[in-house]
Structures are given as C-alpha cells and as structure tokens.
Amino acid sequence: MDNEELADKIIETTPEKLPGNKDVWESRIYMEDKVLLVGYMENDDFCEGHPKGKSVRYYSWYWELRDPESWDILHENHEGDFTFCTEPETCRWTDQDFIEDIADEIAEEAFEWLKE
C-alpha cells in the first residue's frame, strides 16, 4: 500500500460511533502489522460564547497507530489542528477540514510512523 492508496482507504472507510456518552467516531484501517485509527471527537467547549440555543458542534480530527494485539498506542496525533463543525453556515471560521482534505497528510504521517 502506498500513500495514495492509504489516503483513499481513509476517505472510503466509514467511521463508527464509539460506545459511551461522548460523541466520538473512529474508523480502523489495518496496515502491515499495525492498526491506524482515524477519528473525530466533539470539543467540550463547543457552546462556549454562544447564546442558548445557538451553539454549534465543533469536532477535532485525530489519528493513532496501534499494536493490534496489545492495543498499545505506538504513535498518535491528537493536536486538534484539523477541525470541522456540523453547521457550516453558523461556524465562527470559514476553514473546515473534511476527511477528503486531510487524508493525504494522515497517510503521510502514518507511513513516517511505520518507518520508526
């Protein structure tokens, strides 16, 4: 698998909601002898500064490389540099990072991690 194939898999793999009270979604992509998790989670402060009833849900992307047997995290990117919201017309910013926009960067970083 090369960067382009992995980016395509990242885009095509449908995330599933994780159990629990938090709004977290992940997809799993098996590559070589590791698992790449690509997900997004709701930011806790999404309504801060908004009048009641006008809050917007903001989400941050993250990805992790894990050992499939022990489930240990080998590498992770939870920096929150890539975000999006559920109501683009009321978001506070114009840039939104959709999976199609960031899949190449995720794939590139995952292959860098595999080299280590």
N, C-alpha and C positions, 0 to 999 in steps of 0.2 A: 504494500500500500504506500502511495506517495502523498505529498501534502494535498494535492488537488482531490484525490480520492477520499482522504480523510475529511477534508472540508465538505465534500458532497455528503458524506455519511452524517456529519454533524448537522447539516441542514435538513436532511431527509429523515433523521431519527426523531420520532415524536416523544417529547418528554412526558413523564407520568408524574402525577401528584404524589408526594411522599406522605405517609401517614403522619398524623399529628395536627396540632392546632395552627401551625404556621403555614403560610402559603408558599410552599417550596416545591419546585418541579425539577426533575432530573431525567436525563437520558443516559444510557450506558452503551459505550462502544468498545468492543473487545479488539485490542490491537496487540499483536505479538503475544507476550505473556503478561500483559497488563490490562487494566480497565480504565478507560477515560470516561469520567463523569462530566457532563456539561449540563449546567442547571441555572436556574434563576430563583431568587427569593425576594419576597416583598420587604421593602425597607420599613423599619419600625416607625420612622417619623414621617410617613407619607402624608399625614393630615396636618402636620405642624405648620402653623401660619395660615391655614385656610379656614374661612368661616364654616360653621357647622353645615353639613350637607353639601359642601363644595370641595371636599377633599378628593385627591387623585391618588391612585395607587401607583407607586414607583417601585420598580424592580431592578435588582442588580444581577448581572451575569457572573458566574463563577465556573471554574473547571478544576478538576483534580485528576491525578494519575494514582491509581491504587493497585495494590497487590491483590489479585483475585482470590487467593486462598486465605490470607490473614486479614484482608480488608484494610491493611495499614495504608495510610496516606503517604505516598512517596514524594509527591510534589503537589502544590496547589496554587491557585491564583484566586484569591478572594478579595482582591484590591478594590473592587467596585468601580473600576474605571469605565465600565460599559453598563449603561442603564437604559431603561425604557419605561414608559407609563402606559396605562390602559386606555387613557382618554387623550390622544394626541392634541386635540383641539383646545384642551384646557391645561396642558403641561406648562411648566414655568420656563422651559427651554425648547429650542427647535430641534436640536440634535437628538436623535433616538438611535440606539444601537440595536438593530434587529439581527437575528442569528445569521442571516444572509450577509450582513455587513461585517461580521466579526469572525466568521468560521475560519477564514484563512489564517488569521492571527492565532486563533486557538490551536489549529493544526500545527502551525509552525512552532509554537511553544511546546506542544506535546512531543514533537519529534526532537526538539532540543533536550527535553527531559529524558527521553529514551536513550540518548547518546551518553548520558552521565552514568 
